[in-house]
Amino acid sequence: MKAIRVHAFGGPEVLKLEDIADPKAGPGDVVVRVRAAGVNPVDAYMHTGTYARKPPLPYTPGFDGAGDVESAGADVKGFAKGDRVYIAGPGNTISGAGTYAERAICIPSQLHRLPARTSYAQGAALGVPYCTAYRALFQRARAVAGETVLVHGATGGVGIATVELAHARGLTVIGTGGTDAGLAAVREHGADVVVSHRAVNYADDIMRATGGRGADVIIEMAAHINLDRDLSMLARFGRIVVVGNRGKTEIDARGAMGRDAAILGMTLFNVTDAEFVEIHAGLIAGLANGTLNPVAGREMPLAEAARAHTTVMEPGALGKIVLTV
């Protein structure tokens, strides 16, 4: 089969398309014929070798994907050949066998039903973005209906997921973005207010939208740029969840003290099995009832994985980058 392989850590050029042996399912494994694989910033961090978690070399990247069950081991219950599934959860890249391939070997806990209304590309856009969004909103910030959430950087995969989940749960949603097309997409997916973060005084627009009170929850995609200003847009007892950060930042801690604010970090590597069950139950329900509609903003062939890893680190994302397999 065709697969992307990484034999040495380095820049995007280390991602090579190769022919490797097809995986064989052990008693507790499932082989999925991958139709689409999702590209996440964490994938690009990992191939550099500087990320906290290093997969064994050589390895195939990719946490997220979607496709059809091709075979299942004798001990597997609940999945059969031909089932449409999306792949999400730990186990792929860390073990060296990710989704950037024609076939992926998975454990059943990584597989989740993909409704007929959801395309393979949309399924590949689910895992890391939607799990991150759910975790940030409901397991870390404990956001509840009636509160206001600012999604700071709402046009990417995690941002759109956060907008959809918050809207479906009854929160008032403010989304920021840097392009007209991005802001239109954010509004289409459920934002009540959209604001260009390229505007010099965008914080004033957000404060006006909240009647001067500020947001109860801020989901932050670029803390190294925005965290200090976020504190000025936060309501009393508000919570900021840091989803993304690419460097050190300096804040005035008085902004947190006067509000009794909480600044919360998160990573999916800390999610428990029980929490993943909760997350995917919520996602599958949202897919089935139509409240969740992932955006595969750009589809690229598997052979262009290196270019996809360069693109995913650039600003101006609209939805998720997906590799077609």
C-alpha positions as CSV (number, residue, x, y, z in Angstrom):
1,M,0.0,0.0,0.0
2,K,1.0,3.7,-0.3
3,A,1.9,5.5,2.9
4,I,3.7,8.5,4.1
5,R,6.8,7.5,6.1
6,V,9.2,9.5,8.3
7,H,12.6,8.0,8.7
8,A,14.4,10.9,10.4
9,F,13.2,14.0,12.2
10,G,13.4,17.3,10.4
11,G,11.4,19.7,8.2
12,P,8.4,18.8,6.0
13,E,10.8,17.2,3.4
14,V,11.2,14.2,5.7
15,L,7.6,13.1,4.8
16,K,8.1,10.5,2.0
17,L,5.5,8.6,0.0
18,E,6.5,4.9,-0.1
19,D,5.2,1.5,-0.8
20,I,4.9,-0.6,2.4
21,A,3.2,-3.9,3.3
22,D,-0.5,-3.9,4.0
23,P,-1.3,-4.2,7.8
24,K,-2.8,-7.4,9.1
25,A,-5.4,-7.3,11.9
26,G,-4.5,-9.2,15.1
27,P,-7.3,-10.6,17.3
28,G,-8.2,-7.3,18.8
29,D,-7.4,-5.0,15.8
30,V,-9.4,-3.5,13.0
31,V,-7.9,-2.6,9.5
32,V,-9.6,0.5,8.0
33,R,-9.3,1.4,4.3
34,V,-8.6,5.1,4.7
35,R,-10.4,7.4,2.3
36,A,-9.3,10.7,3.9
37,A,-6.8,11.7,6.6
38,G,-6.9,14.9,8.6
39,V,-3.8,17.1,8.9
40,N,-3.3,18.9,12.3
41,P,-0.6,21.2,13.6
42,V,0.4,18.5,16.1
43,D,1.4,16.3,13.1
44,A,3.7,19.0,11.9
45,Y,5.2,19.5,15.3
46,M,6.0,15.8,15.7
47,H,8.0,15.3,12.5
48,T,10.5,18.0,13.7
49,G,11.5,15.8,16.7
50,T,11.2,18.8,19.1
51,Y,7.7,17.9,20.3
52,A,7.3,16.5,23.8
53,R,6.1,13.2,22.3
54,K,8.3,11.4,19.7
55,P,7.0,8.5,17.7
56,P,9.3,5.6,17.0
57,L,11.2,5.9,13.7
58,P,10.2,5.2,11.1
59,Y,6.6,6.1,11.4
60,T,3.5,7.1,9.5
61,P,1.9,10.3,10.7
62,G,-1.8,11.0,11.3
63,F,-4.2,10.9,14.2
64,D,-7.4,11.5,12.3
65,G,-9.0,9.8,9.3
66,A,-12.2,8.3,7.9
67,G,-12.9,5.3,5.7
68,D,-14.4,1.8,5.7
69,V,-13.7,-1.2,7.9
70,E,-11.8,-3.7,5.7
71,S,-11.2,-6.5,8.3
72,A,-11.5,-7.1,12.0
73,G,-9.9,-9.5,14.4
74,A,-11.7,-12.4,16.0
75,D,-12.0,-10.7,19.3
76,V,-13.5,-7.4,17.9
77,K,-17.1,-6.8,18.7
78,G,-19.3,-4.1,17.1
79,F,-17.4,-3.5,13.8
80,A,-17.8,-5.4,10.6
81,K,-16.4,-5.2,7.0
82,G,-17.9,-2.2,5.2
83,D,-18.8,-0.1,8.2
84,R,-18.2,3.6,7.7
85,V,-16.1,5.0,10.5
86,Y,-14.0,7.9,11.5
87,I,-10.7,7.4,13.3
88,A,-9.8,9.5,16.4
89,G,-8.0,9.0,19.7
90,P,-4.5,8.0,20.8
91,G,-2.8,4.9,19.4
92,N,-2.0,5.7,15.8
93,T,1.0,8.0,15.4
94,I,2.4,7.3,18.8
95,S,2.7,3.6,17.8
96,G,4.1,4.5,14.4
97,A,1.1,3.5,12.3
98,G,-0.9,6.6,11.5
99,T,-3.6,7.6,9.1
100,Y,-1.5,9.0,6.3
101,A,-1.8,5.7,4.4
102,E,-4.2,3.7,2.3
103,R,-4.8,1.4,5.3
104,A,-4.6,2.0,9.0
105,I,-4.6,-0.6,11.8
106,C,-6.7,0.6,14.8
107,I,-8.0,-0.6,18.1
108,P,-11.8,-0.5,18.4
109,S,-11.7,2.5,20.9
110,Q,-10.3,4.7,18.1
111,L,-13.2,3.9,15.8
112,H,-16.6,5.7,15.7
113,R,-19.6,5.5,13.5
114,L,-19.7,7.9,10.6
115,P,-23.2,8.8,9.7
116,A,-24.3,8.5,6.0
117,R,-24.8,12.3,5.9
118,T,-21.2,12.9,6.7
119,S,-18.5,12.7,4.0
120,Y,-15.2,11.0,4.5
121,A,-13.4,14.3,4.2
122,Q,-15.7,15.7,7.0
123,G,-15.0,12.5,9.0
124,A,-11.3,13.1,8.7
125,A,-11.9,16.7,10.0
126,L,-13.4,15.5,13.3
127,G,-10.9,13.9,15.6
128,V,-8.4,16.4,17.0
129,P,-10.4,19.6,16.2
130,Y,-13.7,18.5,17.5
131,C,-12.3,16.6,20.5
132,T,-10.2,19.6,21.4
133,A,-13.2,21.9,21.1
134,Y,-15.5,19.7,23.2
135,R,-12.7,19.3,25.8
136,A,-12.0,23.0,26.0
137,L,-15.6,24.1,26.2
138,F,-17.3,21.5,28.4
139,Q,-14.6,19.6,30.3
140,R,-12.2,22.4,31.0
141,A,-14.2,25.7,31.0
142,R,-17.4,24.0,32.1
143,A,-19.4,26.3,29.7
144,V,-23.1,26.2,30.1
145,A,-26.1,27.5,28.2
146,G,-26.7,31.2,28.5
147,E,-23.0,32.1,28.8
148,T,-21.1,34.0,26.2
149,V,-18.0,32.4,24.6
150,L,-15.4,34.2,22.5
151,V,-13.7,31.9,20.0
152,H,-10.5,33.7,19.3
153,G,-9.4,32.3,16.0
154,A,-12.6,30.8,14.9
155,T,-11.9,30.0,11.2
156,G,-9.7,27.0,11.5
157,G,-10.7,23.4,12.3
158,V,-10.8,23.8,16.1
159,G,-12.4,27.2,15.8
160,I,-15.3,26.1,13.6
161,A,-15.8,23.0,15.8
162,T,-16.0,25.3,18.9
163,V,-18.5,27.6,17.3
164,E,-20.8,24.7,16.3
165,L,-20.6,22.9,19.7
166,A,-21.2,26.2,21.6
167,H,-24.1,27.2,19.4
168,A,-25.7,23.8,19.8
169,R,-25.4,23.9,23.6
170,G,-27.1,27.3,23.8
171,L,-24.2,29.7,24.3
172,T,-23.9,33.1,22.7
173,V,-21.0,32.8,20.3
174,I,-18.5,35.6,19.2
175,G,-16.0,34.4,16.6
176,T,-12.9,36.3,15.3
177,G,-11.1,35.8,12.0
178,G,-8.9,37.6,9.6
179,T,-10.7,37.3,6.3
180,D,-14.1,38.0,4.9
181,A,-14.5,34.5,3.7
182,G,-13.5,33.1,7.1
183,L,-15.9,35.4,9.0
184,A,-18.7,34.4,6.6
185,A,-18.0,30.7,7.4
186,V,-17.9,31.3,11.1
187,R,-21.3,33.1,11.0
188,E,-22.7,30.3,8.8
189,H,-21.7,27.7,11.4
190,G,-23.4,29.4,14.3
191,A,-21.6,32.5,15.5
192,D,-24.0,35.3,16.7
193,V,-21.3,38.0,16.3
194,V,-18.2,38.0,14.1
195,V,-15.3,40.3,14.5
196,S,-12.1,40.9,12.4
197,H,-9.1,40.5,14.6
198,R,-7.1,42.4,12.1
199,A,-9.0,45.6,13.1
200,V,-6.9,47.8,15.5
201,N,-9.7,48.2,18.0
202,Y,-11.3,44.7,17.7
203,A,-11.4,44.4,21.5
204,D,-13.8,47.4,21.7
205,D,-16.1,45.6,19.2
206,I,-16.2,42.5,21.4
207,M,-16.8,44.5,24.6
208,R,-19.7,46.3,22.8
209,A,-21.1,43.0,21.7
210,T,-21.2,41.8,25.4
211,G,-22.7,45.1,26.7
212,G,-19.4,46.0,28.3
213,R,-19.4,42.8,30.5
214,G,-16.9,40.7,28.6
215,A,-17.1,37.0,27.6
216,D,-17.6,34.3,30.2
217,V,-15.3,31.9,28.3
218,I,-12.5,32.6,25.8
219,I,-11.2,29.7,23.7
220,E,-7.7,30.9,22.6
221,M,-5.9,29.5,19.6
222,A,-2.8,31.8,19.8
223,A,-2.0,32.6,23.4
224,H,1.5,33.9,22.6
225,I,-0.2,36.8,20.7
226,N,-3.5,37.3,22.5
227,L,-3.5,36.1,26.1
228,D,-2.8,39.5,27.8
229,R,-5.5,41.2,25.7
230,D,-7.9,38.4,26.4
231,L,-7.9,39.2,30.1
232,S,-9.3,42.7,29.2
233,M,-12.2,41.1,27.4
234,L,-13.1,38.6,30.1
235,A,-16.1,38.8,32.4
236,R,-15.8,38.5,36.1
237,F,-15.3,34.8,37.1
238,G,-14.4,34.1,33.4
239,R,-12.3,31.3,32.1
240,I,-9.7,31.3,29.3
241,V,-8.7,27.9,27.8
242,V,-5.4,27.9,26.0
243,V,-5.8,25.6,23.0
244,G,-2.8,26.9,20.9
245,N,0.5,28.6,21.7
246,R,3.7,29.0,19.8
247,G,6.0,30.9,22.2
248,K,6.3,32.6,25.5
249,T,3.9,35.4,26.5
250,E,3.8,38.1,29.1
251,I,0.6,39.0,30.9
252,D,-0.4,41.5,33.6
253,A,-1.7,39.2,36.3
254,R,-3.9,42.0,37.7
255,G,-6.2,41.3,34.8
256,A,-6.9,37.9,36.2
257,M,-6.9,38.9,39.8
258,G,-9.6,41.6,39.5
259,R,-11.9,39.2,37.7
260,D,-11.2,36.0,39.8
261,A,-10.4,34.6,36.4
262,A,-9.0,31.2,35.5
263,I,-6.4,30.5,32.8
264,L,-6.7,26.9,31.9
265,G,-4.4,24.7,29.7
266,M,-5.4,21.5,27.9
267,T,-4.0,18.7,25.7
268,L,-5.8,15.7,24.4
269,F,-3.0,13.5,25.7
270,N,-4.5,14.0,29.2
271,V,-8.0,13.0,28.3
272,T,-9.2,9.8,30.1
273,D,-11.0,6.9,28.5
274,A,-14.2,7.9,30.2
275,E,-13.9,11.5,29.0
276,F,-13.3,10.3,25.4
277,V,-16.5,8.3,25.7
278,E,-18.4,11.4,26.7
279,I,-16.8,13.5,23.9
280,H,-17.6,11.0,21.1
281,A,-21.1,10.5,22.3
282,G,-21.6,14.2,22.0
283,L,-20.0,14.4,18.5
284,I,-21.9,11.4,17.1
285,A,-25.2,12.9,18.3
286,G,-24.3,16.2,16.7
287,L,-23.4,14.6,13.4
288,A,-26.6,12.6,13.3
289,N,-28.9,15.6,14.1
290,G,-27.2,18.0,11.8
291,T,-25.8,20.5,14.4
292,L,-22.2,19.5,13.5
293,N,-21.0,20.0,10.0
294,P,-17.1,19.8,9.8
295,V,-15.4,21.9,7.2
296,A,-12.7,20.3,5.0
297,G,-11.5,23.6,3.8
298,R,-8.8,22.2,1.6
299,E,-8.3,18.7,0.1
300,M,-4.9,17.6,-1.1
301,P,-3.6,14.2,-2.4
302,L,-1.7,12.0,0.0
303,A,1.5,12.6,-2.0
304,E,1.4,16.3,-1.1
305,A,1.6,15.6,2.7
306,A,4.8,17.7,3.0
307,R,3.1,20.7,1.4
308,A,0.1,20.1,3.7
309,H,2.4,20.3,6.7
310,T,3.7,23.6,5.6
311,T,0.2,25.0,4.8
312,V,-1.2,23.9,8.2
313,M,1.2,26.1,10.0
314,E,0.3,29.2,8.0
315,P,-2.3,31.8,9.1
316,G,-5.6,32.2,7.4
317,A,-6.9,28.6,7.7
318,L,-10.5,27.9,6.8
319,G,-11.6,24.6,8.3
320,K,-9.3,21.5,8.2
321,I,-6.8,20.4,5.7
322,V,-7.5,16.8,4.5
323,L,-5.4,14.4,2.5
324,T,-7.4,12.3,0.1
325,V,-6.2,8.7,-0.1
